[in-house]
Amino acid sequence: MSRTKKVAAAVEAAEKEITKATKAVETNVEKAVEKVAKAPAKKKVAPKKTAPKKPEQPAEAKVNFFVEFGGVQVSADDVIANVKASYGKDAKEISVYLKPEESKAYYVADGEESEMDVFFC
């Protein structure tokens, strides 16, 4: 066999292999397309909604406030509680003026002025 015939035979064999490989790839592609077409459509899942995080606020310090006069003391919280009780109804705004030398608390609750005794114990 001449060299040209050998090259032509090799080229022909290579073309047959290429054709065979191409048909195999086409078959695999067709099968994959059929699988995708037959597969049920997947539902899109929406991302879970989460509430935005609130920034943490620092805890407010608890304050204990006392007024001392003549060696005895009274808590400001007690004075405020007694003013509210003395007023007798819920008030939107209360201002308290404490005069220890008179043992009195003068207050204005919702625009009404009044006074009460404060006992230093």
Contacts in CASP RR format, 6 or more apart in sequence:
PFRMAT RR
TARGET T0000
AUTHOR 0000-0000-0000
METHOD contacts of the structure
MODEL  1
MSRTKKVAAAVEAAEKEITKATKAVETNVEKAVEKVAKAPAKKKVAPKKT
APKKPEQPAEAKVNFFVEFGGVQVSADDVIANVKASYGKDAKEISVYLKP
EESKAYYVADGEESEMDVFFC
1 9 0 8 1.000
64 75 0 8 1.000
64 77 0 8 1.000
65 75 0 8 1.000
65 76 0 8 1.000
65 77 0 8 1.000
66 73 0 8 1.000
66 74 0 8 1.000
66 75 0 8 1.000
66 76 0 8 1.000
67 73 0 8 1.000
67 74 0 8 1.000
67 76 0 8 1.000
67 79 0 8 1.000
67 98 0 8 1.000
67 100 0 8 1.000
68 120 0 8 1.000
69 100 0 8 1.000
69 101 0 8 1.000
69 120 0 8 1.000
70 100 0 8 1.000
70 120 0 8 1.000
71 120 0 8 1.000
72 120 0 8 1.000
72 121 0 8 1.000
73 120 0 8 1.000
74 118 0 8 1.000
74 119 0 8 1.000
74 120 0 8 1.000
74 121 0 8 1.000
76 98 0 8 1.000
79 96 0 8 1.000
79 98 0 8 1.000
79 105 0 8 1.000
79 118 0 8 1.000
80 94 0 8 1.000
80 96 0 8 1.000
82 105 0 8 1.000
82 116 0 8 1.000
82 118 0 8 1.000
83 94 0 8 1.000
83 96 0 8 1.000
83 105 0 8 1.000
83 107 0 8 1.000
83 109 0 8 1.000
83 116 0 8 1.000
84 91 0 8 1.000
84 94 0 8 1.000
86 107 0 8 1.000
86 114 0 8 1.000
86 116 0 8 1.000
87 94 0 8 1.000
87 107 0 8 1.000
87 109 0 8 1.000
87 112 0 8 1.000
87 114 0 8 1.000
91 109 0 8 1.000
91 110 0 8 1.000
92 110 0 8 1.000
93 109 0 8 1.000
93 110 0 8 1.000
93 111 0 8 1.000
94 107 0 8 1.000
94 108 0 8 1.000
94 109 0 8 1.000
94 110 0 8 1.000
95 107 0 8 1.000
95 108 0 8 1.000
96 105 0 8 1.000
96 106 0 8 1.000
96 107 0 8 1.000
97 105 0 8 1.000
97 106 0 8 1.000
97 107 0 8 1.000
98 104 0 8 1.000
98 105 0 8 1.000
98 106 0 8 1.000
98 118 0 8 1.000
99 105 0 8 1.000
99 106 0 8 1.000
100 118 0 8 1.000
100 120 0 8 1.000
103 117 0 8 1.000
103 118 0 8 1.000
103 119 0 8 1.000
103 120 0 8 1.000
104 115 0 8 1.000
104 116 0 8 1.000
104 117 0 8 1.000
104 118 0 8 1.000
105 115 0 8 1.000
105 116 0 8 1.000
105 117 0 8 1.000
105 118 0 8 1.000
106 113 0 8 1.000
106 114 0 8 1.000
106 115 0 8 1.000
107 113 0 8 1.000
107 114 0 8 1.000
107 115 0 8 1.000
107 116 0 8 1.000
108 114 0 8 1.000
END
